[in-house]
């Protein structure tokens, strides 16, 4: 039976905790003092050289960050020492992984950066019999995926494949619940987590398997002893669609601890190890790319596939859209788009126990009979190395060329990440296209059609940059009005805090703050991710917070 009482493990000795707590209490905010103590007690370097620290003060969001120190622990005990030291001294600490996020979740607002770059042990280990892989958090996701293939002899696969898989660390993908091309919940990280090692902001660890800990009456207990402090879980309502906006919530008060940790963007603690679920690698895949006259035809294909795939779109390996203006900003567009076609779809179909030719024939028949304007001449099978290479080059050229455009214009891209319910998708598309065209804004639309999750990437001129930002806000607001969410895969970080507020309301902000306060009363860990934290008070150290620091 699941338990709501968490068994917390002390990674530090009582003497370690006392030293960190006493020093922190007497030296609030003093990073130099903490650096000396970490070196003496743990042999751990807290680097304060400004040139070194500067390299960890930014991420791919390009938000401006500041920090005064960076620690690169190699294991959970060292990470616990950094967290406990900062917790005691009231020093903000921001976790930095692969720095591939676009929302500023790894951008530090001062204090110390805890980089997981050295947390690469123990080595990746595949349990083929149970289809599991145990991984360190400091390894790049694609390296882990390749190691799974190698150790399993090509028979197993970790199916989550976000675009940033070549840069993102495994720990970062857990923190933001990264998703890939597979439509539905199966395309996101949360569903594939078997177990986690998780350190709270005060340095204590909980090791959890899915189903082991479930909150009761809206809370976990921080310990097994009677009267252990309660850790309330968020209970605001989230749309039942693809959703990377804010921590997981449980309106009924019952939540698996793994669901709370995954996608929480590090505001409740640090994942230091994980065991993830694997799937049997398909024997083959059918990769189809076909162009269409316009978006109405693409929506027709979507509706036809929903109606004719008995197991739903989740059986697909991908269902991607190349929409308005993609031809304008895409390499090899003359190879992939036929005639005057303006949009296109890419569908990947995993195959097991059947011949590729038979499946291809069935799909060709289904598409041609859909009466959505699919022409046989427009359908390409990406079944050889050359066509697949060209396709990947074309796909990756979209964000690259968009960036080149705004750099020439002296501005920056403004990209939506919204998802809306399928029955409101056409309405949302009409609204967004009409608004962007009315405002005379240059833009590109592409993304995950199977999840009703498109990225409208605005490419503003200097003269309409301010208005482009306002238009972005209108689009996000409209998605919320239609029962959608502002983030399908990129999370909230610091950049999209107002989007979280707009989507869920102030009560949800207070809900998240209540949950965070229970484990991080000083609000020192990953400050201002998801929601804005209260100002750092003087003397945030709390005696007795772990039972060993009094």
C-alpha positions in Angstrom: 0.0 0.0 0.0 1.3 3.5 -0.7 2.3 5.6 2.2 2.2 9.4 2.5 5.0 9.5 5.2 8.3 10.0 3.5 11.4 8.1 4.8 14.0 10.7 4.8 17.7 9.8 4.6 20.5 11.8 6.1 23.4 12.0 3.6 25.4 14.1 5.9 26.7 13.2 9.4 25.3 15.0 12.4 28.6 16.7 12.8 28.5 17.9 9.1 25.0 19.3 9.6 26.0 21.1 12.9 29.0 22.7 11.2 27.0 23.9 8.2 24.1 25.1 10.3 26.3 26.9 12.9 28.3 28.6 10.2 25.2 29.6 8.2 23.4 31.0 11.2 26.5 33.2 12.1 27.4 34.1 8.5 24.1 34.8 6.6 24.6 35.3 2.9 28.4 35.0 3.1 29.4 32.8 0.2 33.2 33.1 0.9 32.7 31.6 4.4 30.6 28.7 2.9 33.3 28.1 0.3 36.0 27.7 3.0 33.8 25.3 5.0 32.9 23.1 2.0 36.5 22.8 1.1 37.5 21.9 4.7 34.7 19.5 5.4 34.0 17.9 2.1 37.0 18.7 -0.2 34.4 20.4 -2.5 35.4 23.6 -4.4 32.9 26.4 -4.4 34.4 28.5 -7.2 34.2 32.3 -6.8 36.4 33.3 -9.7 34.1 35.8 -11.7 35.4 34.6 -15.1 34.5 31.0 -14.2 31.2 31.8 -12.6 30.1 33.9 -15.5 29.9 30.8 -17.7 27.2 29.4 -15.5 25.2 32.6 -15.2 23.2 32.2 -18.4 21.2 29.6 -20.2 19.7 29.3 -23.7 16.9 31.7 -22.7 19.4 34.6 -22.9 17.9 36.1 -19.8 20.5 38.0 -17.8 21.7 36.2 -14.7 24.1 36.9 -11.9 25.9 34.6 -9.4 28.8 34.9 -7.0 29.8 31.2 -6.9 29.5 27.8 -8.6 29.7 24.4 -7.1 30.1 21.2 -9.2 29.4 18.3 -6.9 30.2 14.8 -8.2 27.7 12.8 -6.1 24.6 13.1 -3.9 26.5 13.7 -0.7 28.4 16.7 -2.1 25.2 18.1 -3.6 23.5 17.7 -0.2 26.4 19.7 1.4 25.9 22.5 -1.0 22.2 22.6 -0.5 22.4 22.4 3.3 25.1 25.1 3.4 23.0 27.5 1.3 19.8 26.6 3.1 21.5 27.4 6.5 23.1 30.6 5.3 20.2 32.0 3.3 22.1 31.9 0.1 20.1 31.5 -3.1 21.1 28.4 -5.1 20.1 27.7 -8.7 20.5 24.3 -10.3 22.1 24.3 -13.7 22.2 21.2 -16.0 22.6 21.3 -19.8 21.4 25.0 -19.9 19.3 24.2 -23.0 16.1 25.5 -21.6 14.4 28.5 -23.2 12.6 30.0 -20.2 15.4 30.9 -17.8 14.9 28.2 -15.3 18.7 27.8 -14.9 19.3 31.6 -14.9 20.6 32.5 -11.4 19.2 35.6 -9.6 22.3 35.8 -7.5 23.9 33.5 -5.0 25.4 30.1 -6.0 24.9 27.9 -9.0 24.9 24.2 -8.4 26.0 22.6 -11.7 25.3 18.9 -12.2 27.9 18.6 -14.9 30.1 16.3 -12.8 27.3 14.1 -11.6 27.9 11.3 -14.2 28.2 8.3 -11.9 27.2 5.5 -11.5 27.4 4.7 -15.2 24.3 4.0 -17.3 23.0 0.5 -16.5 20.3 -1.3 -18.5 18.1 -4.0 -17.0 16.9 -5.6 -20.2 14.7 -8.2 -18.5 12.6 -5.5 -16.8 13.1 -2.9 -19.5 14.6 -0.3 -17.1 17.7 1.9 -17.2 19.4 3.5 -14.2 21.1 6.7 -15.1 23.1 9.6 -13.5 21.6 13.1 -13.9 24.7 14.8 -15.5 24.7 12.8 -18.7 23.3 14.2 -22.0 20.0 12.6 -22.9 21.0 11.5 -26.3 24.2 9.9 -24.9 22.0 7.9 -22.5 19.7 6.9 -25.4 22.6 5.7 -27.4 24.0 3.7 -24.4 20.6 2.0 -24.0 20.7 0.9 -27.6 24.3 -0.4 -27.2 23.7 -2.3 -24.0 20.5 -3.8 -25.3 21.9 -4.8 -28.6 19.5 -2.4 -30.3 16.4 -4.1 -28.9 15.4 -1.4 -26.4 14.7 2.3 -26.6 14.1 5.3 -24.3 11.2 6.9 -26.3 11.3 10.5 -25.1 13.1 12.5 -27.7 12.9 16.3 -27.3 14.5 18.5 -29.9 17.2 19.4 -27.3 18.2 15.8 -26.6 21.7 16.4 -27.9 22.3 19.1 -25.2 19.8 18.5 -22.4 21.0 16.6 -19.3 18.8 13.7 -18.1 18.2 15.6 -14.8 17.0 18.6 -16.7 14.6 16.6 -18.7 13.1 15.3 -15.5 12.9 18.7 -13.9 10.9 20.2 -16.9 9.1 17.0 -17.9 10.6 17.3 -21.3 8.5 15.9 -24.2 9.3 14.7 -27.7 7.5 13.9 -30.9 5.2 11.1 -29.6 1.7 12.5 -29.2 -0.1 12.3 -25.9 1.1 11.6 -22.4 3.5 8.9 -23.6 5.6 11.5 -25.3 6.6 13.2 -22.0 9.2 12.2 -19.4 6.9 11.9 -16.4 5.2 8.7 -17.7 8.6 7.0 -18.1 10.0 7.5 -14.6 10.2 4.3 -12.5 12.1 5.7 -9.5 14.1 8.8 -8.3 16.7 9.9 -5.8 15.6 13.3 -4.7 17.3 15.7 -2.3 15.2 18.3 -0.4 16.5 21.9 0.0 17.8 21.0 3.5 20.0 18.2 2.2 17.9 15.2 3.2 17.1 12.6 0.5 14.1 10.5 -0.3 14.4 7.5 -2.6 11.0 6.9 -4.2 9.5 4.3 -6.6 6.4 5.1 -8.5 3.4 4.0 -6.4 5.4 4.0 -3.1 4.5 7.5 -1.8 1.1 9.0 -2.4 -0.2 12.1 -0.6 -3.1 11.7 1.7 -5.7 14.5 2.2 -3.5 16.8 0.1 -0.2 16.4 1.9 2.9 14.2 2.4 4.5 13.9 5.9 8.1 14.9 6.0 9.1 11.9 8.1 7.6 8.7 9.5 7.4 9.9 13.2 4.1 11.1 14.7 3.7 14.9 14.2 6.1 15.1 11.2 5.7 18.4 9.3 3.1 18.3 6.5 4.1 19.0 2.9 1.0 20.1 1.1 0.7 19.4 -2.6 -0.7 21.8 -5.2 -4.4 21.3 -5.8 -5.3 23.8 -8.6 -6.9 22.4 -11.7 -4.8 21.8 -14.8 -6.3 21.3 -18.2 -6.3 17.5 -19.1 -4.1 18.1 -22.2 -0.4 18.0 -23.0 0.9 20.4 -20.3 4.3 21.5 -19.1 3.0 24.6 -17.3 3.6 24.5 -13.6 4.0 21.7 -11.1 1.7 18.7 -11.3 -1.5 19.1 -9.2 -4.1 16.9 -7.5 -7.5 18.5 -6.9 -8.5 15.4 -5.0 -5.4 15.6 -2.8 -3.9 12.3 -3.9 -0.6 12.6 -5.8 2.3 10.3 -6.5 5.5 11.9 -5.3 7.2 11.2 -8.6 4.5 13.3 -10.3 5.2 16.2 -8.0 8.9 16.1 -8.6 8.8 15.7 -12.4 8.1 19.0 -14.1 8.5 21.1 -11.0 11.5 22.9 -12.5 13.6 22.2 -9.4 11.7 24.4 -6.9 11.2 21.5 -4.4 14.6 19.9 -4.6 17.3 18.2 -6.7 17.1 14.9 -8.5 20.4 13.1 -8.2 19.6 9.8 -9.8 16.8 8.0 -11.8 15.6 4.7 -13.1 13.6 5.1 -16.3 11.3 2.8 -18.2 12.2 1.5 -21.7 10.2 0.1 -24.6 11.0 -2.6 -27.2 12.5 -0.9 -30.2 10.2 -1.1 -33.3 11.3 -3.5 -36.0 10.9 -0.7 -38.5 9.3 2.7 -38.9 7.3 4.2 -41.7 8.2 7.9 -42.2 5.8 9.9 -44.4 6.1 13.5 -45.4 3.3 15.1 -47.5 2.5 18.7 -48.4 -1.0 20.2 -48.6 -2.6 23.3 -50.1 -3.3 24.9 -46.7 -4.1 24.6 -43.0 -7.7 23.6 -43.5 -6.6 20.5 -45.4 -4.1 19.7 -42.6 -6.9 19.9 -40.0 -8.9 17.6 -42.2 -6.1 15.0 -42.1 -6.0 15.4 -38.3 -9.7 14.7 -37.9 -9.5 11.8 -40.3 -6.7 10.2 -38.4 -8.4 10.7 -35.1 -11.4 8.9 -36.5 -9.5 6.1 -38.2 -6.8 5.1 -35.7 -8.6 2.8 -33.2 -5.8 3.1 -30.6 -5.5 6.9 -31.0 -2.7 9.2 -32.1 -0.5 7.9 -29.3 0.4 4.9 -31.5 2.4 7.2 -33.7 6.0 8.0 -33.2 5.4 11.6 -34.5 2.8 13.8 -36.0 4.4 17.1 -36.9 3.3 20.2 -38.8 5.1 22.6 -41.0 2.7 25.5 -41.3 2.4 29.1 -42.4 5.6 30.6 -43.9 7.7 27.4 -43.4 8.5 27.3 -47.1 9.8 30.8 -46.7 12.3 29.9 -44.0 13.1 26.3 -44.6 16.0 24.7 -46.4 15.2 22.2 -49.2 11.6 23.4 -49.3 11.5 22.7 -53.1 12.2 19.0 -52.3 9.5 18.6 -49.7 6.7 20.9 -50.8 5.0 20.2 -54.1 3.6 22.8 -56.5 2.0 25.6 -54.7 1.3 23.7 -51.5 1.9 25.9 -48.4 1.8 23.5 -45.4 3.0 19.9 -44.7 2.7 17.0 -42.2 5.2 14.5 -41.1 3.9 11.2 -39.7 6.0 8.4 -38.2 4.4 4.9 -37.7 6.3 2.3 -35.6 6.0 -1.2 -37.1 6.2 -4.6 -35.4 5.2 -8.0 -36.8 4.3 -6.7 -40.2 5.9 -5.9 -43.5 6.8 -2.2 -44.2 5.3 -2.4 -47.7 1.9 -3.6 -46.3 1.7 -0.8 -43.8 2.8 1.8 -46.3 0.1 0.6 -48.7 -2.6 0.9 -46.0 -1.5 4.4 -45.0 -1.4 5.5 -48.6 -4.9 4.3 -49.1 -6.1 6.0 -45.9 -4.6 9.3 -46.8 -5.9 9.3 -50.4 -9.4 8.4 -49.3 -9.5 11.0 -46.6 -10.8 13.6 -49.1 -8.5 16.2 -47.5 -6.6 17.2 -50.6 -3.7 14.7 -50.2 -2.2 14.0 -53.6 -0.2 10.8 -54.2 2.6 12.9 -55.9 3.0 14.9 -52.7 3.7 12.0 -50.4 7.4 11.2 -49.7 8.7 8.1 -47.9 11.8 9.1 -46.0 13.2 5.6 -46.3 16.8 6.1 -47.1 19.7 8.0 -45.5 19.7 10.8 -48.1 16.1 11.7 -47.7 16.2 11.5 -43.9 19.3 13.7 -43.8 17.6 16.3 -46.0 14.5 16.2 -43.8 16.4 16.7 -40.6 18.4 19.6 -42.2 15.1 21.1 -43.4 13.5 20.8 -40.0 16.4 22.2 -38.0 16.8 25.1 -40.5 13.5 26.6 -39.3 14.6 27.9 -35.9 18.1 28.6 -37.2 16.9 30.8 -40.1 14.4 32.5 -37.8 17.2 33.4 -35.5 19.2 34.8 -38.4 16.3 37.0 -39.4 15.8 38.6 -36.0 19.5 39.1 -35.5 19.6 41.0 -38.8 16.6 43.0 -37.6 18.2 43.7 -34.2 15.4 42.0 -32.3 14.6 38.5 -31.0 12.1 35.7 -31.6 9.0 35.6 -29.6 7.6 32.0 -29.6 4.4 30.6 -28.3 4.2 27.2 -26.7 0.5 26.9 -26.3 -1.8 23.8 -26.3 -5.5 23.9 -26.5 -8.2 21.1 -26.4 -8.7 19.4 -29.8 -12.3 20.7 -30.2 -11.0 24.3 -29.8 -7.9 23.9 -32.0 -9.4 25.3 -35.3 -10.9 28.3 -33.4 -7.5 29.0 -31.8 -5.7 28.8 -35.1 -8.1 31.2 -36.8 -7.8 33.7 -34.0 -4.0 33.6 -33.9 -3.4 33.8 -37.6 -5.9 36.6 -37.9 -4.3 38.5 -35.1 -0.8 38.2 -36.4 -1.8 39.2 -40.0 -3.9 42.1 -38.7 -0.8 43.4 -36.8 1.4 42.9 -39.9 3.8 40.7 -38.0 6.2 38.3 -39.7 5.9 34.8 -38.2 6.4 31.0 -38.8 4.1 28.3 -37.4 5.2 24.7 -36.8 5.0 22.1 -34.1 3.3 19.0 -32.7 0.0 18.7 -34.6 -1.0 15.5 -32.8 -1.2 17.4 -29.5 -2.8 20.6 -30.9 0.5 22.2 -29.9 2.0 24.7 -32.3 4.8 27.2 -32.0 3.9 30.5 -33.5 7.3 32.1 -33.8 7.1 35.9 -34.3 10.0 37.6 -36.1 9.5 41.3 -35.2 11.1 44.4 -36.6 12.4 47.0 -34.2 9.4 49.1 -35.0 6.8 46.5 -33.9 8.8 44.7 -31.2 6.8 46.1 -28.3 3.5 45.3 -30.1 4.7 41.7 -30.8 5.1 41.2 -27.1 1.6 42.4 -26.5 0.3 40.1 -29.3 2.1 37.1 -27.6 0.2 38.0 -24.4 -3.1 38.0 -26.3 -2.4 34.6 -27.8 -1.6 33.1 -24.4 -4.7 34.7 -22.9 -6.8 33.3 -25.7 -5.4 29.8 -25.2 -6.4 30.0 -21.6 -9.9 31.2 -22.4 -10.3 28.2 -24.7 -9.3 25.8 -21.9 -5.7 25.5 -22.9 -2.3 26.1 -21.3 0.6 28.4 -22.1 3.3 25.7 -22.2 3.3 22.3 -23.9 7.0 21.5 -23.5 9.2 24.4 -22.5 7.9 24.9 -19.0 7.6 28.2 -17.1 11.0 29.1 -15.7 11.3 32.8 -15.0 10.3 34.1 -18.4 6.7 32.8 -18.3 5.7 33.4 -14.7 3.0 35.9 -15.8 1.7 33.2 -18.2 1.3 30.8 -15.2 -0.7 33.5 -13.4 -2.8 34.3 -16.4 -3.6 30.6 -17.0 -4.3 29.5 -13.4 -4.9 32.6 -11.4 -3.5 34.0 -8.1 -4.9 31.2 -6.0 -2.7 28.7 -7.9 0.4 30.9 -7.3 -0.4 30.8 -3.6 -0.9 27.0 -3.9 2.6 26.6 -5.3 4.2 28.9 -2.8 2.5 27.0 0.1 4.0 23.8 -1.3 7.4 25.3 -1.7 7.4 26.9 1.7 7.0 23.6 3.5 10.3 22.3 2.2 12.1 25.6 1.5 11.0 28.2 4.1 13.7 30.6 3.0 12.8 30.3 -0.7 16.5 29.8 -1.6 16.3 27.0 -4.1 15.7 27.9 -7.8 14.1 31.2 -6.8 11.4 32.7 -9.0 11.0 29.6 -11.2 7.3 29.2 -12.0 6.1 31.8 -9.5 7.7 34.9 -8.0 9.1 34.2 -4.5 8.9 36.5 -1.5 11.9 38.7 -0.9 14.8 37.0 0.9 14.4 37.8 4.6 17.2 38.3 7.0 18.0 35.2 8.9 16.1 32.6 6.9 17.8 29.8 8.7 15.4 27.7 10.7 16.6 25.7 13.7 15.5 22.1 13.9 14.4 22.0 10.2 15.9 18.5 9.8 16.0 17.4 13.4 19.8 17.4 13.5 20.7 21.1 13.4 19.4 22.5 16.7 
